[in-house]
Amino acid sequence: MSPIRFDENESVRAAAQSAFEQYRERLHRFLVFRLRNPRDADDISQDAYLRFLQISAQETIREPQALLYRLASNLVYEFHVRQRRNHVTFDSEVADGLAERSDDVWRDEVSERISTAQQIDTVLRRLPKSYQIVLLLRKRDGLSPEEIAQRLNLSKATVYTYLIRAVAQFKHEFDNTGPKA
């Protein structure tokens, strides 16, 4: 990596562009890795080039690659700072309307949860007692099939069979009952 020195015969822009072109692909991969977005990487790469041009017009650049990567890293940092500072914009009329209806939304959500819980309870009661117990121990209590087998004095194969049948029957019943209005 030879230093870039500008003389009367070579324009500053041409020398800077030549140096940028030499490292452009690697710089772009570096930026995509850091930003996880090729479009943002393109923008930051372009900004780094512009800053590189400004600096190269004023002084000799001994390590063009190091300078480009430093400029790009600084721009990535600034990009992330701006992203964190971006505030969410919203339509105040829509927000006011939602605020006025928030009690209705809350009531609807609670009502829907109660209805779903009642539907689950109804479907669960329709299952054979052994399926109910195994399914509840697995889903509600979080026990492993081995723990269920030990607790109920059943074989693991039996527990697995009950679980598979219970889930299948539960899904079938739940789908057929449909949500209560």
C-alpha positions as CSV (number, residue, x, y, z in Angstrom):
1,M,0.0,0.0,0.0
2,S,1.8,2.9,-1.3
3,P,1.0,6.4,-0.1
4,I,-1.1,8.6,-2.3
5,R,0.8,11.7,-3.2
6,F,-0.7,14.3,-5.6
7,D,1.4,16.1,-8.0
8,E,0.6,18.7,-10.7
9,N,0.1,16.0,-13.3
10,E,-2.5,14.0,-11.4
11,S,-5.8,15.3,-10.2
12,V,-6.8,14.8,-6.6
13,R,-10.1,13.3,-7.7
14,A,-8.6,10.7,-10.0
15,A,-6.1,9.5,-7.4
16,A,-8.7,9.2,-4.7
17,Q,-11.0,7.4,-7.1
18,S,-8.3,5.0,-8.0
19,A,-7.6,4.2,-4.4
20,F,-11.3,3.8,-3.7
21,E,-11.8,1.5,-6.6
22,Q,-8.9,-0.6,-5.4
23,Y,-10.6,-1.3,-2.0
24,R,-14.3,-0.9,-3.0
25,E,-15.4,-4.5,-3.0
26,R,-13.7,-5.5,0.2
27,L,-15.0,-2.3,1.9
28,H,-18.6,-3.1,0.7
29,R,-18.4,-6.7,2.1
30,F,-17.1,-5.2,5.4
31,L,-20.1,-2.8,5.5
32,V,-22.7,-5.4,4.6
33,F,-21.3,-7.5,7.4
34,R,-21.5,-4.6,9.9
35,L,-24.9,-3.3,8.7
36,R,-26.7,-6.5,7.6
37,N,-28.2,-4.5,4.7
38,P,-26.7,-4.0,1.2
39,R,-28.5,-0.8,0.5
40,D,-27.3,0.8,3.7
41,A,-23.8,-0.5,2.9
42,D,-24.0,1.2,-0.5
43,D,-24.9,4.5,1.1
44,I,-22.2,4.3,3.8
45,S,-19.7,3.3,1.1
46,Q,-20.6,6.4,-0.9
47,D,-20.3,8.7,2.1
48,A,-16.9,7.2,2.9
49,Y,-15.8,7.9,-0.6
50,L,-16.9,11.5,-0.4
51,R,-15.1,12.0,2.9
52,F,-12.1,10.3,1.5
53,L,-12.2,12.8,-1.4
54,Q,-12.3,15.7,1.0
55,I,-9.4,14.5,3.1
56,S,-7.3,13.5,0.1
57,A,-7.6,17.1,-1.3
58,Q,-6.0,18.5,1.8
59,E,-3.2,16.1,2.7
60,T,-1.1,13.1,1.7
61,I,-2.6,9.8,2.5
62,R,-0.1,7.2,3.6
63,E,-2.5,4.3,4.2
64,P,-5.6,4.7,1.9
65,Q,-7.1,1.4,2.9
66,A,-6.8,2.2,6.7
67,L,-8.3,5.6,6.1
68,L,-11.2,4.2,4.1
69,Y,-12.0,1.6,6.7
70,R,-11.8,4.1,9.5
71,L,-14.1,6.5,7.7
72,A,-16.5,3.7,7.0
73,S,-16.4,2.5,10.6
74,N,-17.1,6.0,11.9
75,L,-20.0,6.3,9.4
76,V,-21.4,3.0,10.6
77,Y,-21.3,4.2,14.2
78,E,-23.0,7.4,13.2
79,F,-25.6,5.4,11.3
80,H,-26.4,3.3,14.3
81,V,-26.6,6.4,16.6
82,R,-29.1,8.0,14.1
83,Q,-31.1,4.7,14.0
84,R,-31.4,4.7,17.8
85,R,-32.5,8.3,17.9
86,N,-35.1,8.1,15.2
87,H,-38.4,8.7,16.8
88,V,-41.6,7.0,15.7
89,T,-43.9,9.3,13.9
90,F,-47.6,8.9,14.1
91,D,-50.8,10.5,13.0
92,S,-52.2,12.3,16.1
93,E,-55.8,11.9,14.9
94,V,-55.4,8.1,14.6
95,A,-53.6,8.0,18.0
96,D,-56.5,10.0,19.6
97,G,-59.0,7.7,18.1
98,L,-57.3,4.6,19.4
99,A,-56.9,6.2,22.8
100,E,-60.7,6.8,22.9
101,R,-61.4,3.2,22.0
102,S,-58.7,1.7,24.2
103,D,-61.3,0.4,26.7
104,D,-63.2,-1.3,24.0
105,V,-60.0,-2.9,22.6
106,W,-59.1,-4.1,26.1
107,R,-62.6,-5.5,26.7
108,D,-62.5,-7.3,23.4
109,E,-59.1,-8.8,24.1
110,V,-60.1,-10.0,27.6
111,S,-63.4,-11.3,26.2
112,E,-61.7,-13.2,23.5
113,R,-59.2,-14.7,26.0
114,I,-62.0,-15.8,28.3
115,S,-63.9,-17.3,25.3
116,T,-60.8,-19.2,24.2
117,A,-60.1,-20.4,27.7
118,Q,-63.7,-21.7,28.0
119,Q,-63.4,-23.4,24.6
120,I,-60.2,-25.1,25.6
121,D,-61.8,-26.2,28.9
122,T,-64.8,-27.6,27.0
123,V,-62.7,-29.5,24.5
124,L,-60.4,-30.8,27.2
125,R,-63.3,-32.2,29.2
126,R,-64.4,-34.2,26.1
127,L,-61.1,-36.1,26.0
128,P,-60.8,-39.5,27.8
129,K,-59.5,-39.0,31.4
130,S,-56.1,-40.6,30.7
131,Y,-55.6,-38.3,27.7
132,Q,-56.6,-35.3,29.9
133,I,-54.1,-36.1,32.6
134,V,-51.2,-36.8,30.3
135,L,-51.9,-33.7,28.2
136,L,-52.2,-31.4,31.3
137,L,-49.0,-32.8,32.9
138,R,-47.1,-32.2,29.7
139,K,-48.5,-28.8,28.6
140,R,-49.6,-27.2,31.8
141,D,-47.0,-28.6,34.2
142,G,-44.2,-28.9,31.7
143,L,-43.2,-32.5,32.6
144,S,-41.3,-34.6,30.2
145,P,-42.8,-37.8,28.9
146,E,-40.3,-39.7,31.1
147,E,-41.4,-37.8,34.2
148,I,-45.1,-38.4,33.3
149,A,-44.5,-42.1,32.8
150,Q,-42.8,-42.3,36.2
151,R,-45.5,-40.3,38.0
152,L,-48.4,-42.3,36.5
153,N,-46.6,-45.6,36.6
154,L,-46.9,-46.1,32.8
155,S,-44.4,-47.0,30.1
156,K,-42.9,-44.2,28.1
157,A,-44.4,-45.7,24.9
158,T,-47.9,-45.5,26.5
159,V,-47.3,-41.9,27.5
160,Y,-46.2,-41.0,24.0
161,T,-49.2,-42.8,22.5
162,Y,-51.6,-40.9,24.9
163,L,-49.9,-37.6,24.0
164,I,-50.2,-38.1,20.3
165,R,-53.8,-39.2,20.5
166,A,-54.7,-36.5,22.9
167,V,-53.2,-33.7,20.8
168,A,-54.8,-35.1,17.6
169,Q,-58.2,-35.4,19.3
170,F,-57.9,-32.0,21.0
171,K,-57.1,-30.3,17.6
172,H,-59.9,-32.1,15.9
173,E,-62.4,-31.1,18.6
174,F,-61.1,-27.5,18.9
175,D,-61.3,-26.9,15.2
176,N,-64.8,-28.3,15.0
177,T,-66.2,-26.3,17.9
178,G,-65.0,-23.0,16.4
179,P,-64.7,-19.8,18.3
180,K,-67.7,-18.8,20.4
181,A,-69.2,-15.5,19.4
